[in-house]
Amino acid sequence: MQKSPMTLAGEKNLREELNQLKTVERPQVIAAIAEAREHGDLKENAEYHAAREQQGFIEGRIQEIEGKLSNAQVIDVTTLPKVGKVVFGVTVDLINLDTDEEVTYTLVGEDEANVNIGKISYTSPIARGLIGKEEGDVAHIKTPKGDVEFEIGEIRYGEEG
């Protein structure tokens, strides 16, 4: 199985969520199930069924996170060689040549992507169109709204967060 790249920040966030699930939420739902059992007939006990459903969600999410962490290739972006090209982990300023609008994206792993905060997956069409480009290059990106040309502005390494 191929490893999936992930930044240190992405790994830290997943480990924190896993810890929260295992040390806080799992014990709470187990207690809720035990309390609901004390109320008697489980067939018509809504609290019991809700707690069991929540337990299933928590256990599923724990398994999902553990799988992602075991399959992650964690990359410390602060140690990447500064080769002047767009690669995984860099933050890049782009200028839309049609609108002169400037955007900044950080290329991250799939689980870390959140376009609302400027983090895009390295597998996204924009990222794939940028990888390997240098400052000043023009990237032609196919988007659902049509082709867009971006000029590569500044490329910064190690701005993880």
C-alpha positions in Angstrom: 0.0 0.0 0.0 1.3 3.4 -0.9 2.0 5.8 1.9 0.1 9.1 2.0 2.1 12.3 2.6 1.0 14.3 5.7 2.5 17.4 7.3 3.6 17.3 11.0 0.7 19.6 11.8 -1.7 17.2 10.1 -0.4 14.3 12.1 -0.6 16.3 15.3 -4.2 17.2 14.7 -5.1 13.6 14.0 -3.3 12.4 17.1 -5.1 15.0 19.2 -8.5 13.9 17.9 -7.6 10.3 18.5 -6.5 11.1 22.1 -9.8 13.0 22.6 -11.9 10.1 21.3 -10.0 7.5 23.4 -9.6 9.3 26.7 -12.8 11.5 26.8 -15.5 10.5 24.4 -15.2 6.7 24.5 -15.4 6.6 28.4 -18.3 9.0 28.3 -20.3 6.9 25.9 -19.5 3.7 27.8 -20.8 5.4 31.0 -24.0 6.5 29.1 -24.6 3.0 27.9 -24.2 1.6 31.5 -26.6 4.2 32.8 -29.1 3.5 30.1 -29.0 -0.2 30.9 -29.9 0.5 34.5 -33.2 2.0 33.3 -34.4 -1.5 32.3 -36.1 -2.6 29.0 -33.5 -1.9 26.3 -35.9 -2.4 23.4 -37.7 0.9 24.0 -34.8 2.8 25.6 -34.0 5.7 23.3 -31.0 6.8 25.5 -29.5 3.3 25.2 -29.9 3.2 21.4 -28.5 6.8 21.0 -25.5 5.9 23.1 -24.9 2.7 21.2 -25.1 4.6 17.9 -22.6 7.2 19.2 -20.3 4.4 20.4 -20.3 3.0 16.9 -19.4 6.3 15.4 -16.6 6.9 17.9 -15.1 3.4 17.4 -15.4 3.8 13.6 -13.6 7.2 13.7 -10.8 5.7 16.0 -10.2 3.0 13.5 -10.2 5.5 10.6 -7.7 7.7 12.3 -5.5 4.8 13.3 -5.5 3.6 9.7 -4.6 7.0 8.4 -1.8 7.4 10.8 -0.4 4.0 10.1 -0.4 4.8 6.4 1.0 8.3 6.7 4.4 9.4 5.5 4.9 12.4 7.8 6.9 15.1 6.2 8.5 17.9 8.2 8.1 20.7 5.7 10.6 22.9 7.5 13.3 20.5 6.5 12.4 20.3 2.7 15.2 21.4 0.4 14.4 24.9 -0.9 14.7 24.1 -4.6 12.5 27.0 -5.7 9.8 24.7 -7.1 6.3 24.0 -5.9 6.3 20.7 -4.0 4.3 19.1 -1.2 4.2 21.3 1.9 5.0 24.6 0.3 2.9 27.8 0.6 2.6 29.5 -2.8 1.2 32.9 -3.8 -0.8 32.8 -7.1 -2.0 35.6 -9.3 -5.0 34.8 -11.5 -4.0 36.3 -14.8 -7.7 36.8 -15.9 -8.8 38.7 -12.7 -5.5 39.8 -11.1 -6.9 38.2 -7.9 -4.2 36.9 -5.6 -4.7 33.7 -3.6 -2.3 31.8 -1.3 -2.4 28.0 -1.0 -0.5 25.5 1.1 -0.2 22.0 -0.5 -1.0 19.4 2.2 -2.2 15.8 2.5 -5.7 14.9 1.6 -6.9 14.7 5.2 -5.6 18.2 6.0 -7.1 20.0 3.0 -9.5 22.8 3.8 -9.8 25.4 1.0 -11.5 27.8 3.3 -8.2 28.3 5.1 -6.0 28.0 2.0 -4.9 24.4 2.4 -5.4 22.3 -0.7 -4.7 18.6 -1.2 -1.6 17.8 -3.2 -3.9 15.6 -5.4 -6.3 18.5 -6.3 -6.3 19.8 -9.9 -4.8 23.1 -8.8 -2.0 21.5 -6.9 -1.3 19.0 -9.6 -1.0 21.9 -12.1 1.4 23.8 -9.8 3.8 21.0 -8.7 7.2 21.4 -10.3 6.6 25.0 -11.3 8.9 27.9 -10.3 8.4 31.5 -9.3 7.3 33.5 -12.3 6.0 30.4 -14.2 2.5 30.3 -15.5 0.3 27.3 -14.6 -2.6 26.4 -16.8 -5.2 24.8 -14.6 -8.4 23.0 -15.7 -11.2 23.8 -13.3 -14.9 23.0 -13.4 -15.5 26.6 -14.4 -13.0 26.4 -17.3 -9.3 26.9 -17.7 -7.5 29.3 -15.4 -4.0 30.7 -15.7 -2.1 31.4 -12.6 1.3 33.1 -12.3 3.4 31.6 -9.6 4.3 34.3 -7.1 6.4 33.7 -4.0 7.1 30.1 -2.9 7.6 29.7 0.8 8.9 26.6 2.6 8.2 25.6 6.2 5.1 27.7 6.8 3.2 24.9 8.4 0.4 25.6 10.7 
